[in-house]
Amino acid sequence: MTVHNRVQELYQQWITDPAIDESTKAELNQIKEQPKEIEDRFYRDLEFGTGGLRGVIGAGTNRINRYTVGRATQGLAAFVNALGAENPSVVIAYDSRNQSPEFALEAAKVLAGNGIKAYVFESLRSTPELSFSVRALQASAGIVITASHNPPEYNGYKVYGSDGGQLVPDQAEQVIAAIQQVQSFADVRREKRTTAEAKGLLEWIGQDIDEQYIKTVTSVSLNSDIVKRSSSQFKIVFTPLHGAGNLAVRAALKTIGFSQVVVVAEQELPDAKFSTVKSPNPEEKEAFTLAIRKAKEMDADIIIGTDPDCDRMGAVVKDEKGQYFVLTGNQSGAIMVDYLLSSLKKRGQLPNNGVVIKTIVTSEMGAAVAKHYGVETINTLTGFKYIGEKMSQFEASGESTFLFGYEESYGYLAGDYARDKDAVIASMLICEAAAYYKSKGKTLYDVLQELYVRHGYFLEKLESRTLKGKDGVEQIQGIMNNWRNQPPTEVNGQTVTKIEDFSQGLYGLPVENVLKYTLADDSWFCLRPSGTEPKIKVYFAVRGTSAEAATEAIQGLVSSVMSRVDQ
């Protein structure tokens, strides 16, 4: 059967399937004269990757909707039941996106239909609180309905294991196999909400877990005494970017003593359209436009922003001219590593077997900082699930003590209460660090410059190309094949000294479609298709003797590599 015929067959099946509601069928009938749109919606099943589903909301097999969510949950239910727990349960959280509450309830009803208890948050909550809750409630698994910082038309479905970490590849493969056994939507077993509640298979949760979570997060605070003494003079502007971080971040800051916290009013409340920003992503400087305006009005010391599901945090600080400077994820990470390790050392609490964990595309600056304090840094593949997996291994073996985990894409975690990046604790720590250094007469920008002088001028850049649809998938694969099959011997005047193809399962890490090239001057670049967006990402890093030298080096490296990528 040709791809075209298969697409048309699936399209007709959806239109005629009695298990599919009339509004979904009406949506599909509206595109009956649009063959390209039909193809994009049905040429494949929405891929369940190692983290779960993520896609555009809409009808079709390659879209996220109540049917693809239901099918995925039926597969997850089979996986959970196969674990053999006496009273299996799953915690479900969701963020502010379109249909997030509906997808969360659909997942709960399917779990109940399979005899599994669902703990569902009564309103939107952050991804890291979901990770914490799975551990706190000793659940078998967790689900969070979110598409993180993707555009408004997206939503997603992330799955967590019993340790509170995102599923790693071997677990995900078992869930994928179980999903593939669900041949028809009629095979999806679901219970009515009222029946599930009456049977005790659907329980709504909220405030009690919130209180436990905030208490645990704030217990990681290192200098709350200084925060409380300087609170009236230290001003914070915070934007949750219309997402789930609003209440939790403010609660954590208040608990450790910050009293001058102003929330950007236009971005405080949930808004599935994210109408005040082009992208609800603290990695993008434009996301801070309103926050910077507010900070200038009140002469704030720091600005923090969190993404819709509150697992990523961005910070903006004053530079030497008093202008607001947006820190990169790598810069914030290095500052927090230094603050955390230096504070523990001063207290005599730095463990001999402490480790920092980062990803292979994250700057080496944090590793240089950790080495300064005698702390080892471990690299993992991209994705916080791999950091969480290492944490659980350390917890079981006792071989190392986890101190801090982070990735260049603005994800950070300190403490072992969760197994995913947490913008709540990151917001707390970076504000605490800023208040601590202000008491010493410094800004975080001053601290960053001191770290550059001590460890070298590390500079990083990320380029990405968005290539949507079936053609885009093929283009991305073509780029990877080109670099893999015809590797360069010289880039930007520097000899290529090392090629790492992570699709070969290097260093005992899982297989991943990533290529990393190291050059003679220790600069490097890395090509990686995004696992959650229709993008190919290219990461660059250099280490210079001065800011000017680093800037010149990275400009040349980016130009040289991207001219080939864009051919």
Secondary structure as UniProt FT lines:
FT   HELIX           3..16
FT   TURN            18..19
FT   HELIX           22..29
FT   TURN            30..33
FT   HELIX           35..42
FT   STRAND          52..57
FT   TURN            61..62
FT   HELIX           66..82
FT   TURN            83..84
FT   STRAND          89..94
FT   TURN            98..99
FT   HELIX           100..113
FT   TURN            114..115
FT   STRAND          117..121
FT   HELIX           127..136
FT   TURN            137..138
FT   STRAND          141..145
FT   TURN            148..149
FT   TURN            152..153
FT   STRAND          154..160
FT   TURN            162..163
FT   STRAND          165..166
FT   HELIX           169..180
FT   HELIX           185..187
FT   HELIX           193..198
FT   TURN            199..200
FT   STRAND          202..205
FT   HELIX           207..218
FT   TURN            219..220
FT   HELIX           224..230
FT   HELIX           231..233
FT   STRAND          236..239
FT   TURN            241..242
FT   TURN            244..245
FT   HELIX           246..256
FT   STRAND          261..263
FT   HELIX           265..267
FT   TURN            272..273
FT   TURN            275..276
FT   TURN            282..283
FT   HELIX           285..288
FT   HELIX           289..298
FT   STRAND          302..306
FT   TURN            308..309
FT   STRAND          313..318
FT   TURN            320..321
FT   STRAND          324..326
FT   HELIX           329..347
FT   TURN            352..353
FT   STRAND          354..359
FT   TURN            360..361
FT   HELIX           365..372
FT   TURN            373..374
FT   STRAND          376..380
FT   HELIX           384..397
FT   STRAND          401..407
FT   TURN            408..410
FT   STRAND          411..413
FT   HELIX           423..438
FT   TURN            439..441
FT   HELIX           444..455
FT   STRAND          457..466
FT   HELIX           469..485
FT   STRAND          490..491
FT   TURN            492..493
FT   STRAND          494..501
FT   HELIX           502..504
FT   HELIX           506..508
FT   STRAND          515..519
FT   TURN            520..521
FT   STRAND          524..529
FT   STRAND          535..544
FT   HELIX           547..565
//
